[in-house]
Amino acid sequence: MSAFSYATMAATASRLLKRFGAKASISRIVDGSYDPATGNNPGGTQVFPTVAAIIDYEDRLVDGTMILRGDLRALMDPRVQPIQGDRLTWKGKSFAVISVKAVSPAGLVVLYDAQVRG
């Protein structure tokens, strides 16, 4: 019997997200370098393409403190790591990334499970 492959599991998760999810993008504000000529610190926004599926939280998980009514779960491709404070754009809607958990059995990220708020 062959050993279980988490890399294969990650590839399967990506394939399922592409099939059943939708194209999305993660926007992240980044600091720039100080420009002594202008006295400014021009930052910018980086945009990372990804794939996501967004689902509702189960009612039993909505506690009104950590998870608010209307918050959603975004299951995202593991190739782009979202962080708290990012913006997720999915199907024309923009969501704030509230928290992120990596689903990573044996240390290999299979997908990201993010709490998003629109």
BATORMI-516988 format. One line per field, with one value per residue: chain; x, y, z of N, C-alpha, C, O in turn; residue in one letter. Coordinates in nm, 2 decimals, decimal comma, always signed. Layout:
N
kette <- [A|...]
neast <- [X|...]
nnorth <- [Y|...]
nup <- [Z|...]
caeast <- [X|...]
canorth <- [Y|...]
caup <- [Z|...]
ceast <- [X|...]
cnorth <- [Y|...]
cup <- [Z|...]
oeast <- [X|...]
onorth <- [Y|...]
oup <- [Z|...]
rest <- [A|...]
This chain:
118
kette <- [A|A|A|A|A|A|A|A|A|A|A|A|A|A|A|A|A|A|A|A|A|A|A|A|A|A|A|A|A|A|A|A|A|A|A|A|A|A|A|A|A|A|A|A|A|A|A|A|A|A|A|A|A|A|A|A|A|A|A|A|A|A|A|A|A|A|A|A|A|A|A|A|A|A|A|A|A|A|A|A|A|A|A|A|A|A|A|A|A|A|A|A|A|A|A|A|A|A|A|A|A|A|A|A|A|A|A|A|A|A|A|A|A|A|A|A|A|A]
neast <- [+0,08|+0,06|+0,20|+0,02|-0,04|+0,01|+0,06|-0,07|-0,32|-0,34|-0,33|-0,56|-0,75|-0,71|-0,78|-1,06|-1,15|-1,11|-1,29|-1,55|-1,55|-1,49|-1,31|-1,10|-0,97|-0,70|-0,64|-0,38|-0,25|+0,06|+0,35|+0,56|+0,90|+1,08|+1,11|+1,35|+1,36|+1,09|+0,99|+0,80|+0,63|+0,56|+0,32|+0,15|-0,09|-0,10|-0,21|-0,33|-0,41|-0,65|-0,84|-1,16|-1,41|-1,71|-1,88|-2,16|-2,14|-2,22|-2,51|-2,47|-2,21|-2,21|-2,15|-2,17|-1,96|-1,68|-1,75|-1,97|-2,32|-2,38|-2,11|-1,88|-1,74|-1,44|-1,30|-0,99|-0,75|-0,43|-0,20|-0,18|-0,13|-0,36|-0,39|-0,48|-0,66|-0,64|-0,82|-1,07|-1,18|-1,46|-1,67|-1,75|-1,80|-1,67|-1,48|-1,37|-1,09|-1,10|-1,00|-0,76|-0,71|-0,48|-0,53|-0,35|-0,25|+0,02|+0,19|+0,18|+0,03|-0,30|-0,54|-0,67|-0,87|-1,07|-1,22|-1,45|-1,58|-1,84]
nnorth <- [-0,12|+0,22|+0,52|+0,79|+1,09|+1,42|+1,62|+1,55|+1,57|+1,84|+1,93|+1,82|+1,96|+2,22|+2,17|+2,11|+2,35|+2,52|+2,41|+2,42|+2,66|+3,01|+3,26|+3,48|+3,76|+3,88|+4,17|+4,37|+4,61|+4,77|+4,89|+5,15|+5,26|+5,51|+5,81|+6,04|+6,26|+6,35|+6,34|+6,16|+5,84|+5,64|+5,41|+5,12|+4,91|+4,56|+4,31|+3,98|+3,71|+3,45|+3,16|+3,09|+2,96|+3,05|+3,02|+2,99|+3,04|+2,78|+2,81|+2,75|+2,83|+3,10|+3,35|+3,61|+3,75|+3,67|+3,56|+3,71|+3,76|+3,72|+3,71|+3,53|+3,22|+3,18|+2,96|+2,90|+2,88|+2,73|+2,86|+3,13|+3,32|+3,45|+3,73|+3,88|+4,18|+4,20|+4,24|+4,06|+4,00|+3,87|+3,74|+3,99|+4,12|+4,27|+4,18|+4,21|+4,06|+3,89|+3,69|+3,42|+3,08|+2,82|+2,52|+2,26|+1,97|+1,77|+1,98|+2,08|+2,31|+2,28|+2,42|+2,75|+2,87|+3,13|+3,38|+3,61|+3,94|+4,13]
nup <- [+0,00|-0,08|+0,06|+0,22|+0,05|+0,11|-0,06|-0,29|-0,19|-0,15|-0,42|-0,51|-0,36|-0,47|-0,74|-0,70|-0,59|-0,82|-0,99|-0,85|-0,72|-0,76|-0,96|-0,79|-0,61|-0,41|-0,23|-0,11|+0,10|+0,08|+0,23|+0,11|+0,02|+0,19|+0,03|-0,01|-0,17|-0,21|+0,04|+0,10|+0,17|-0,04|-0,07|-0,19|-0,36|-0,37|-0,58|-0,58|-0,78|-0,72|-0,63|-0,50|-0,28|-0,13|+0,16|+0,39|+0,75|+0,99|+1,19|+1,46|+1,51|+1,49|+1,71|+1,78|+1,88|+1,81|+1,56|+1,35|+1,27|+0,93|+0,86|+0,65|+0,53|+0,36|+0,15|+0,03|-0,24|-0,19|-0,29|-0,26|+0,02|+0,23|+0,45|+0,77|+0,73|+0,46|+0,15|+0,00|-0,32|-0,48|-0,71|-0,79|-0,54|-0,25|+0,03|+0,37|+0,51|+0,80|+0,98|+0,94|+0,88|+0,83|+0,67|+0,73|+0,74|+0,86|+0,81|+0,55|+0,36|+0,26|+0,20|+0,25|+0,51|+0,56|+0,76|+0,65|+0,60|+0,47]
caeast <- [+0,00|+0,14|+0,18|-0,07|+0,03|-0,06|+0,08|-0,18|-0,44|-0,34|-0,36|-0,70|-0,82|-0,70|-0,87|-1,20|-1,18|-1,12|-1,42|-1,67|-1,53|-1,48|-1,19|-1,11|-0,84|-0,67|-0,57|-0,30|-0,18|+0,20|+0,43|+0,67|+1,02|+1,09|+1,17|+1,39|+1,33|+0,96|+0,95|+0,68|+0,65|+0,46|+0,29|+0,06|-0,17|-0,06|-0,33|-0,29|-0,52|-0,67|-0,97|-1,22|-1,55|-1,75|-2,00|-2,21|-2,11|-2,33|-2,57|-2,42|-2,08|-2,22|-2,16|-2,19|-1,84|-1,58|-1,82|-2,09|-2,42|-2,34|-1,98|-1,88|-1,61|-1,38|-1,21|-0,91|-0,64|-0,32|-0,09|-0,17|-0,16|-0,43|-0,36|-0,58|-0,65|-0,65|-0,95|-1,10|-1,29|-1,51|-1,79|-1,78|-1,82|-1,55|-1,49|-1,26|-1,04|-1,10|-0,90|-0,72|-0,65|-0,43|-0,56|-0,22|-0,20|+0,16|+0,27|+0,17|-0,10|-0,40|-0,62|-0,68|-1,00|-1,07|-1,34|-1,46|-1,70|-1,87]
canorth <- [+0,00|+0,34|+0,62|+0,90|+1,20|+1,55|+1,71|+1,51|+1,62|+1,99|+1,95|+1,79|+2,08|+2,33|+2,13|+2,12|+2,50|+2,57|+2,35|+2,46|+2,79|+3,11|+3,34|+3,59|+3,83|+3,93|+4,30|+4,39|+4,74|+4,75|+5,02|+5,18|+5,30|+5,65|+5,89|+6,17|+6,38|+6,40|+6,33|+6,07|+5,70|+5,60|+5,27|+5,08|+4,79|+4,44|+4,22|+3,84|+3,63|+3,32|+3,09|+3,08|+2,92|+3,12|+2,95|+3,05|+2,97|+2,72|+2,90|+2,73|+2,89|+3,25|+3,37|+3,75|+3,81|+3,63|+3,54|+3,79|+3,72|+3,78|+3,67|+3,41|+3,14|+3,17|+2,85|+2,96|+2,80|+2,75|+2,92|+3,27|+3,32|+3,57|+3,77|+3,97|+4,31|+4,20|+4,25|+3,95|+4,03|+3,74|+3,76|+4,14|+4,17|+4,29|+4,14|+4,22|+3,93|+3,91|+3,59|+3,31|+2,95|+2,73|+2,38|+2,21|+1,85|+1,74|+2,09|+2,12|+2,38|+2,22|+2,53|+2,85|+2,89|+3,26|+3,45|+3,74|+4,02|+4,22]
caup <- [+0,00|-0,09|+0,17|+0,19|-0,01|+0,14|-0,18|-0,38|-0,13|-0,18|-0,56|-0,53|-0,31|-0,57|-0,85|-0,66|-0,58|-0,95|-1,05|-0,79|-0,67|-0,86|-0,96|-0,69|-0,59|-0,27|-0,24|+0,01|+0,10|+0,12|+0,26|+0,02|+0,08|+0,21|-0,08|+0,05|-0,26|-0,19|+0,18|+0,12|+0,18|-0,12|-0,07|-0,30|-0,34|-0,44|-0,61|-0,61|-0,82|-0,65|-0,65|-0,37|-0,26|-0,01|+0,22|+0,52|+0,87|+1,05|+1,29|+1,59|+1,52|+1,50|+1,86|+1,81|+1,93|+1,71|+1,43|+1,35|+1,17|+0,80|+0,82|+0,56|+0,52|+0,22|+0,13|-0,08|-0,30|-0,10|-0,35|-0,21|+0,17|+0,28|+0,59|+0,83|+0,68|+0,32|+0,09|-0,10|-0,42|-0,53|-0,79|-0,79|-0,41|-0,17|+0,17|+0,45|+0,57|+0,95|+1,03|+0,85|+0,93|+0,73|+0,69|+0,70|+0,80|+0,83|+0,78|+0,41|+0,35|+0,17|+0,17|+0,36|+0,56|+0,61|+0,79|+0,57|+0,63|+0,36]
ceast <- [+0,09|+0,10|+0,09|+0,01|-0,04|-0,04|-0,03|-0,31|-0,45|-0,38|-0,51|-0,79|-0,82|-0,79|-1,01|-1,24|-1,20|-1,25|-1,54|-1,66|-1,54|-1,35|-1,21|-0,97|-0,82|-0,59|-0,51|-0,23|-0,04|+0,26|+0,54|+0,80|+1,02|+1,17|+1,21|+1,37|+1,19|+0,92|+0,84|+0,73|+0,55|+0,44|+0,20|-0,02|-0,12|-0,19|-0,28|-0,41|-0,53|-0,80|-1,03|-1,36|-1,59|-1,88|-2,04|-2,15|-2,23|-2,38|-2,51|-2,28|-2,09|-2,25|-2,18|-2,07|-1,72|-1,64|-1,95|-2,19|-2,38|-2,20|-1,98|-1,74|-1,57|-1,28|-1,12|-0,79|-0,51|-0,20|-0,07|-0,22|-0,23|-0,38|-0,47|-0,56|-0,66|-0,80|-0,96|-1,21|-1,33|-1,65|-1,84|-1,81|-1,68|-1,57|-1,36|-1,22|-1,02|-1,00|-0,88|-0,67|-0,60|-0,47|-0,43|-0,18|-0,06|+0,24|+0,26|+0,03|-0,18|-0,49|-0,62|-0,83|-1,01|-1,21|-1,34|-1,59|-1,72|-1,96]
cnorth <- [+0,12|+0,44|+0,73|+1,02|+1,33|+1,64|+1,68|+1,57|+1,77|+2,01|+1,92|+1,90|+2,19|+2,30|+2,15|+2,27|+2,56|+2,53|+2,41|+2,60|+2,89|+3,19|+3,45|+3,66|+3,88|+4,06|+4,32|+4,53|+4,72|+4,89|+5,03|+5,22|+5,45|+5,71|+6,02|+6,29|+6,44|+6,41|+6,24|+5,92|+5,63|+5,45|+5,23|+4,96|+4,68|+4,36|+4,08|+3,77|+3,50|+3,26|+3,07|+3,02|+2,99|+3,05|+3,02|+2,97|+2,90|+2,81|+2,88|+2,79|+3,05|+3,29|+3,52|+3,82|+3,79|+3,63|+3,61|+3,74|+3,79|+3,75|+3,54|+3,34|+3,14|+3,06|+2,89|+2,87|+2,83|+2,82|+3,07|+3,27|+3,45|+3,60|+3,87|+4,11|+4,32|+4,22|+4,13|+4,00|+3,90|+3,77|+3,90|+4,20|+4,17|+4,26|+4,17|+4,09|+3,96|+3,82|+3,48|+3,20|+2,87|+2,59|+2,31|+2,08|+1,82|+1,85|+2,14|+2,19|+2,33|+2,33|+2,63|+2,87|+3,03|+3,31|+3,58|+3,81|+4,12|+4,33]
cup <- [+0,00|+0,03|+0,12|+0,15|+0,02|+0,02|-0,28|-0,33|-0,16|-0,33|-0,59|-0,48|-0,41|-0,69|-0,82|-0,65|-0,72|-1,02|-0,99|-0,73|-0,79|-0,85|-0,86|-0,69|-0,45|-0,29|-0,10|+0,00|+0,16|+0,14|+0,15|+0,10|+0,09|+0,09|-0,03|-0,04|-0,24|-0,05|+0,20|+0,13|+0,10|-0,12|-0,19|-0,26|-0,43|-0,46|-0,65|-0,66|-0,75|-0,69|-0,51|-0,38|-0,13|+0,03|+0,35|+0,64|+0,92|+1,17|+1,43|+1,61|+1,53|+1,65|+1,89|+1,86|+1,83|+1,57|+1,44|+1,25|+1,04|+0,76|+0,74|+0,58|+0,38|+0,22|+0,01|-0,12|-0,21|-0,16|-0,31|-0,07|+0,20|+0,42|+0,64|+0,78|+0,53|+0,28|-0,01|-0,19|-0,48|-0,59|-0,77|-0,65|-0,34|-0,03|+0,24|+0,51|+0,72|+1,01|+0,93|+0,92|+0,82|+0,76|+0,64|+0,78|+0,76|+0,78|+0,63|+0,40|+0,23|+0,11|+0,28|+0,38|+0,63|+0,65|+0,72|+0,61|+0,52|+0,41]
oeast <- [+0,19|+0,00|+0,08|+0,11|-0,15|-0,13|-0,08|-0,39|-0,56|-0,45|-0,57|-0,89|-0,92|-0,85|-1,09|-1,35|-1,28|-1,31|-1,64|-1,77|-1,60|-1,29|-1,32|-0,88|-0,92|-0,49|-0,57|-0,16|-0,02|+0,23|+0,59|+0,80|+0,96|+1,28|+1,13|+1,36|+1,17|+0,82|+0,78|+0,84|+0,45|+0,53|+0,19|-0,02|-0,11|-0,27|-0,20|-0,52|-0,42|-0,87|-0,96|-1,43|-1,53|-1,97|-1,96|-2,12|-2,35|-2,30|-2,49|-2,24|-1,99|-2,36|-2,20|-2,07|-1,68|-1,58|-2,03|-2,15|-2,36|-2,16|-2,08|-1,65|-1,65|-1,18|-1,18|-0,74|-0,49|-0,10|+0,04|-0,33|-0,17|-0,35|-0,54|-0,44|-0,68|-0,88|-0,87|-1,32|-1,25|-1,74|-1,96|-1,84|-1,59|-1,67|-1,25|-1,30|-0,94|-0,92|-0,96|-0,59|-0,67|-0,45|-0,41|-0,10|-0,02|+0,34|+0,33|-0,07|-0,14|-0,52|-0,58|-0,91|-0,96|-1,31|-1,25|-1,69|-1,63|-2,00]
onorth <- [+0,13|+0,43|+0,76|+1,05|+1,36|+1,73|+1,77|+1,61|+1,82|+2,11|+1,98|+1,94|+2,26|+2,39|+2,20|+2,31|+2,64|+2,60|+2,44|+2,65|+2,87|+3,19|+3,50|+3,62|+3,91|+4,06|+4,31|+4,55|+4,66|+4,98|+4,93|+5,21|+5,52|+5,67|+6,11|+6,40|+6,56|+6,47|+6,24|+5,89|+5,58|+5,37|+5,31|+4,92|+4,70|+4,35|+4,07|+3,76|+3,44|+3,32|+3,03|+3,04|+2,97|+3,03|+3,09|+2,85|+2,94|+2,87|+2,97|+2,81|+3,11|+3,26|+3,56|+3,94|+3,88|+3,68|+3,58|+3,68|+3,92|+3,77|+3,46|+3,40|+3,11|+3,07|+2,90|+2,79|+2,94|+2,85|+3,12|+3,23|+3,56|+3,52|+3,93|+4,16|+4,42|+4,21|+4,11|+4,04|+3,83|+3,83|+3,92|+4,32|+4,09|+4,30|+4,16|+4,01|+4,04|+3,86|+3,46|+3,21|+2,86|+2,55|+2,30|+2,09|+1,83|+1,83|+2,24|+2,12|+2,32|+2,33|+2,60|+2,88|+3,05|+3,27|+3,66|+3,74|+4,19|+4,41]
oup <- [+0,07|+0,08|+0,00|+0,21|-0,04|-0,01|-0,35|-0,40|-0,19|-0,36|-0,67|-0,54|-0,43|-0,74|-0,91|-0,69|-0,75|-1,09|-1,06|-0,69|-0,89|-0,75|-0,84|-0,76|-0,39|-0,36|+0,00|-0,10|+0,26|+0,07|+0,10|+0,22|+0,01|+0,06|-0,01|+0,01|-0,26|-0,01|+0,31|+0,10|+0,15|-0,15|-0,28|-0,15|-0,55|-0,37|-0,74|-0,59|-0,71|-0,78|-0,42|-0,49|-0,03|-0,05|+0,41|+0,63|+0,90|+1,23|+1,50|+1,73|+1,57|+1,70|+2,00|+1,88|+1,77|+1,48|+1,52|+1,15|+1,04|+0,64|+0,75|+0,62|+0,29|+0,29|-0,10|-0,03|-0,17|-0,09|-0,32|-0,04|+0,20|+0,50|+0,56|+0,77|+0,47|+0,36|-0,09|-0,14|-0,54|-0,52|-0,75|-0,64|-0,36|+0,03|+0,19|+0,56|+0,76|+1,10|+0,84|+1,02|+0,72|+0,87|+0,52|+0,87|+0,65|+0,72|+0,60|+0,43|+0,12|-0,01|+0,39|+0,29|+0,74|+0,58|+0,74|+0,65|+0,48|+0,33]
rest <- [M|S|A|F|S|Y|A|T|M|A|A|T|A|S|R|L|L|K|R|F|G|A|K|A|S|I|S|R|I|V|D|G|S|Y|D|P|A|T|G|N|N|P|G|G|T|Q|V|F|P|T|V|A|A|I|I|D|Y|E|D|R|L|V|D|G|T|M|I|L|R|G|D|L|R|A|L|M|D|P|R|V|Q|P|I|Q|G|D|R|L|T|W|K|G|K|S|F|A|V|I|S|V|K|A|V|S|P|A|G|L|V|V|L|Y|D|A|Q|V|R|G]
